[in-house]
Amino acid sequence: MREPEIELLCSQLAAYYVFPDTAAEIAKVVRARLDEGAYSGVDDEEFARRVTEDLQSVNGDKHLRLLHSAEEVPETGEESAFDPVAYRKEAELDAFGIHRVERLEGNVGLLDLRLLHDAEIATPAYVAAMNLVAHTDALIIDLRNNRGGDPHTVALVCSYLFDEPVHLNDIYNRPDDTTQQFWTLPHVPGPKFGGKKPVYVLTSSRTFSGAEELSYNLQQNERATLIGETTKGGAHPGDRYRVGPHLKSAVPNGRAINPVSGTNWEGVGVVPHIQVPEDSAFEVAYEKATSKPE
């Protein structure tokens, strides 16, 4: 029987999901699927896969998931399933999501970012990376394998790419009924790349969430040329909640609102300026970065 897990999940949707009316529709779907026996006789991993498919069937919200965890999800007494100690260790082993920083031939900077880890712990690493590429003549930011991250880290990276203050993004949070503004920072450590030299952002159909925000922020403010594929289309940040010993939900409780467009990339993705297969994106960007103006 999966009724306890489904009912707990539905209560989390009702309390936290960014669109309350849609939460009610989604709850109807998963309860109906429970009654049909769709979740019977399967292990936790398959249960999570089936439920995720049904959760996303109403409005295609790719942030909305039921996750299977091989490690036991602790009962902390808090509703959130976030484990800060485990997360910090994971982030450190991941170099805070910075996969590669390099100065290429022709004095072109390359940042290959795979995950934009929380600014609270990742800021020193991102400051170091941005300082290393500050004096290059052009910058390529590779987000083709980036699955998202912290909007504060997005703002930190953007702060090195503008000369003047820029209102980057707003995030509406349903549980608090608040809207938080994200701006470039008034001061950042070390030299900036600045707001005049060319920036190229590489995207793929896997580029997601916070990586899409970084792409969209730069695109809407006409600060970068995006090259590659239309991104995955997830603009609803959220939290994770315990559903069972090896199950936790990912429930979006917010939505991005870009101050330039008045909307976001949810469900549609970020469409690059130059659309090419992801495997060709670097070559196109590097050629542009190294070509001399006529």
C-alpha positions as CSV (number, residue, x, y, z in Angstrom):
1,M,0.0,0.0,0.0
2,R,1.3,3.4,-1.0
3,E,-1.5,5.5,0.4
4,P,0.4,7.0,3.3
5,E,3.2,8.3,1.0
6,I,0.7,9.6,-1.6
7,E,-1.4,11.4,1.1
8,L,1.8,13.0,2.6
9,L,2.9,14.1,-0.9
10,C,-0.5,15.6,-1.6
11,S,-0.4,17.5,1.6
12,Q,3.0,18.9,0.7
13,L,1.6,20.0,-2.7
14,A,-1.3,21.7,-1.1
15,A,0.9,23.6,1.4
16,Y,3.9,24.5,-0.8
17,Y,3.3,24.2,-4.6
18,V,3.6,27.6,-6.3
19,F,0.2,27.3,-8.0
20,P,-2.4,26.1,-5.5
21,D,-5.1,25.3,-8.1
22,T,-2.7,23.3,-10.1
23,A,-1.6,21.5,-6.9
24,A,-5.2,20.3,-6.4
25,E,-5.4,19.0,-10.0
26,I,-2.1,17.2,-9.6
27,A,-3.3,15.6,-6.3
28,K,-6.4,14.3,-8.1
29,V,-4.2,12.6,-10.7
30,V,-1.9,10.8,-8.3
31,R,-4.8,9.8,-6.0
32,A,-6.6,8.4,-9.1
33,R,-3.5,6.5,-10.1
34,L,-3.2,5.1,-6.6
35,D,-6.8,3.8,-6.8
36,E,-6.0,2.2,-10.2
37,G,-3.2,0.2,-8.6
38,A,-0.5,2.0,-10.6
39,Y,1.8,2.1,-7.6
40,S,1.2,-1.4,-6.3
41,G,3.9,-4.1,-6.1
42,V,6.9,-2.0,-7.0
43,D,10.0,-1.0,-5.1
44,D,10.7,2.6,-4.0
45,E,12.8,3.4,-7.0
46,E,10.1,2.4,-9.5
47,F,7.4,4.0,-7.3
48,A,9.3,7.3,-7.4
49,R,9.7,7.1,-11.2
50,R,6.0,6.4,-11.8
51,V,4.8,9.1,-9.4
52,T,7.2,11.7,-11.0
53,E,5.7,10.9,-14.4
54,D,2.2,11.5,-13.0
55,L,3.2,14.6,-11.1
56,Q,4.5,16.2,-14.3
57,S,1.6,15.1,-16.5
58,V,-0.6,18.0,-15.6
59,N,1.6,21.1,-16.4
60,G,5.0,19.6,-17.3
61,D,6.8,21.1,-14.3
62,K,10.2,19.4,-14.4
63,H,11.1,20.6,-11.0
64,L,8.2,18.6,-9.4
65,R,9.5,15.1,-8.6
66,L,9.4,12.3,-6.1
67,L,13.0,11.2,-5.5
68,H,14.4,7.9,-4.4
69,S,17.4,8.1,-2.1
70,A,19.7,5.1,-1.6
71,E,20.7,6.7,1.7
72,E,18.1,6.9,4.4
73,V,16.3,10.2,4.6
74,P,16.6,11.2,8.2
75,E,13.7,12.2,10.4
76,T,14.9,15.6,11.6
77,G,11.7,16.9,13.0
78,E,11.8,19.6,10.3
79,E,9.6,19.3,7.2
80,S,12.6,20.0,4.9
81,A,14.7,17.0,3.9
82,F,17.8,19.1,3.4
83,D,21.0,17.8,5.1
84,P,23.5,20.7,5.3
85,V,26.4,18.5,6.4
86,A,26.0,16.0,3.6
87,Y,25.4,18.8,1.1
88,R,28.6,20.7,2.0
89,K,30.6,17.5,1.6
90,E,29.0,16.8,-1.8
91,A,29.7,20.4,-2.9
92,E,33.3,20.3,-1.8
93,L,33.9,17.0,-3.7
94,D,32.2,18.6,-6.7
95,A,34.6,21.6,-6.6
96,F,31.4,23.6,-6.1
97,G,30.3,22.8,-9.6
98,I,33.2,24.4,-11.3
99,H,34.4,21.7,-13.7
100,R,37.0,23.6,-15.6
101,V,38.5,27.1,-15.7
102,E,41.0,27.8,-18.5
103,R,42.6,30.5,-20.6
104,L,42.5,29.2,-24.2
105,E,44.8,30.2,-27.1
106,G,43.9,33.7,-28.2
107,N,43.3,34.9,-24.6
108,V,39.8,33.4,-24.5
109,G,38.5,32.5,-21.0
110,L,36.5,29.3,-20.5
111,L,34.3,28.5,-17.6
112,D,32.7,25.0,-17.6
113,L,30.1,25.2,-14.8
114,R,28.1,22.0,-14.0
115,L,26.2,23.1,-10.9
116,L,25.8,26.5,-9.2
117,H,26.2,25.5,-5.6
118,D,24.9,27.6,-2.8
119,A,26.7,30.9,-2.5
120,E,27.0,30.6,1.2
121,I,29.7,27.9,0.7
122,A,30.7,28.3,-2.9
123,T,31.5,32.1,-3.1
124,P,35.3,31.8,-2.6
125,A,35.5,29.2,-5.4
126,Y,33.5,31.4,-7.8
127,V,35.4,34.5,-6.9
128,A,38.7,32.6,-7.7
129,A,37.3,31.4,-11.0
130,M,36.0,34.8,-12.1
131,N,39.2,36.5,-11.1
132,L,41.2,34.0,-13.2
133,V,39.3,34.9,-16.4
134,A,39.0,38.7,-15.7
135,H,41.8,39.7,-18.0
136,T,40.8,37.6,-21.0
137,D,39.6,39.2,-24.2
138,A,36.4,37.1,-24.5
139,L,34.7,34.6,-22.3
140,I,32.9,31.4,-23.0
141,I,30.6,30.1,-20.2
142,D,29.7,26.4,-20.9
143,L,26.4,25.5,-19.3
144,R,25.6,22.6,-21.5
145,N,25.9,20.1,-18.6
146,N,24.6,22.4,-15.9
147,R,21.5,21.3,-14.0
148,G,21.0,24.5,-12.0
149,G,21.7,25.9,-8.6
150,D,21.4,28.9,-6.3
151,P,20.1,32.3,-7.6
152,H,22.6,34.0,-5.3
153,T,25.4,32.2,-7.1
154,V,23.9,33.2,-10.5
155,A,23.9,36.9,-9.2
156,L,27.5,36.6,-8.1
157,V,28.7,35.3,-11.6
158,C,26.6,38.1,-13.3
159,S,28.2,40.7,-11.0
160,Y,31.5,40.2,-12.7
161,L,30.0,40.7,-16.2
162,F,28.4,44.1,-15.8
163,D,29.8,47.6,-15.0
164,E,26.6,49.2,-13.7
165,P,24.0,47.8,-11.2
166,V,21.5,45.5,-12.9
167,H,18.2,44.1,-11.7
168,L,18.6,40.5,-12.7
169,N,15.6,38.5,-11.5
170,D,12.7,38.3,-9.0
171,I,11.6,35.1,-7.3
172,Y,8.1,34.9,-5.9
173,N,7.8,32.5,-2.9
174,R,4.3,31.1,-2.3
175,P,4.7,29.9,1.3
176,D,5.9,33.3,2.5
177,D,3.9,35.3,-0.1
178,T,7.0,37.3,-0.7
179,T,9.0,38.4,-3.8
180,Q,12.8,38.6,-3.5
181,Q,14.8,40.8,-5.9
182,F,18.2,39.7,-7.2
183,W,20.6,42.4,-8.4
184,T,24.3,42.4,-9.3
185,L,26.4,43.0,-6.2
186,P,27.7,46.5,-5.5
187,H,31.1,45.1,-4.8
188,V,32.9,41.9,-5.7
189,P,36.4,40.7,-4.7
190,G,39.1,41.1,-7.2
191,P,39.0,42.3,-10.8
192,K,35.9,42.0,-13.0
193,F,35.7,40.7,-16.5
194,G,33.5,43.8,-17.0
195,G,30.6,44.8,-19.2
196,K,32.2,45.5,-22.5
197,K,34.1,42.4,-23.7
198,P,32.2,39.6,-25.5
199,V,30.5,36.8,-23.6
200,Y,29.3,33.6,-25.2
201,V,27.1,31.1,-23.3
202,L,26.8,27.5,-24.5
203,T,23.5,25.7,-23.9
204,S,21.9,22.3,-24.5
205,S,18.6,20.6,-23.9
206,R,19.9,19.6,-20.5
207,T,20.7,23.1,-19.3
208,F,18.2,23.6,-16.4
209,S,16.9,25.8,-13.7
210,G,19.6,28.1,-12.2
211,A,21.7,27.6,-15.3
212,E,18.7,28.7,-17.4
213,E,18.4,31.8,-15.2
214,L,22.0,32.7,-15.8
215,S,21.5,32.3,-19.5
216,Y,18.2,34.2,-19.5
217,N,19.6,37.1,-17.3
218,L,22.4,37.7,-19.7
219,Q,20.2,37.3,-22.8
220,Q,17.5,39.7,-21.6
221,N,20.1,42.3,-20.6
222,E,21.8,41.9,-24.0
223,R,25.1,41.0,-22.3
224,A,25.9,37.6,-23.9
225,T,25.4,35.7,-27.1
226,L,23.7,32.3,-26.4
227,I,24.8,29.5,-28.7
228,G,23.5,25.9,-28.8
229,E,20.1,24.3,-28.1
230,T,16.9,25.5,-26.4
231,T,17.2,24.7,-22.7
232,K,15.1,22.3,-20.6
233,G,12.5,24.8,-19.3
234,G,12.4,24.9,-15.5
235,A,11.8,28.3,-13.7
236,H,10.2,27.1,-10.5
237,P,12.7,26.7,-7.6
238,G,11.6,24.8,-4.5
239,D,12.5,22.6,-1.5
240,R,12.7,18.9,-0.7
241,Y,10.5,17.2,1.9
242,R,10.7,13.7,3.5
243,V,8.0,11.3,2.2
244,G,9.5,8.1,3.5
245,P,12.7,6.4,4.7
246,H,14.1,6.4,1.2
247,L,11.8,8.9,-0.5
248,K,11.7,12.7,-0.7
249,S,9.6,15.1,-2.7
250,A,10.9,18.1,-4.7
251,V,8.1,20.6,-4.6
252,P,8.5,24.0,-6.4
253,N,7.3,26.8,-4.2
254,G,8.4,29.7,-6.2
255,R,8.6,31.2,-9.7
256,A,11.1,33.4,-11.5
257,I,9.9,36.8,-12.9
258,N,12.4,38.5,-15.1
259,P,12.2,42.3,-14.8
260,V,12.9,42.9,-18.5
261,S,10.5,40.3,-20.1
262,G,8.0,40.2,-17.2
263,T,8.0,36.4,-17.5
264,N,10.3,33.4,-17.5
265,W,11.4,30.3,-19.3
266,E,9.1,27.7,-17.6
267,G,8.0,25.1,-20.1
268,V,9.5,26.8,-23.1
269,G,13.2,27.0,-22.3
270,V,15.7,29.7,-23.2
271,V,16.1,30.0,-26.9
272,P,19.7,30.7,-27.9
273,H,20.6,33.5,-30.4
274,I,22.5,31.0,-32.5
275,Q,20.8,27.6,-32.7
276,V,23.2,24.7,-33.4
277,P,23.6,21.2,-32.1
278,E,25.2,21.2,-28.6
279,D,28.3,19.4,-29.9
280,S,29.0,22.3,-32.3
281,A,28.3,25.1,-29.8
282,F,31.9,25.4,-28.5
283,E,33.4,25.5,-32.0
284,V,31.0,28.3,-33.1
285,A,31.7,30.3,-29.9
286,Y,35.4,29.9,-30.1
287,E,35.5,31.0,-33.7
288,K,33.5,34.1,-32.8
289,A,35.7,34.8,-29.8
290,T,38.9,34.7,-31.7
291,S,37.8,36.4,-35.0
292,K,39.2,39.8,-35.5
293,P,36.8,42.6,-36.3
294,E,37.1,43.8,-39.9
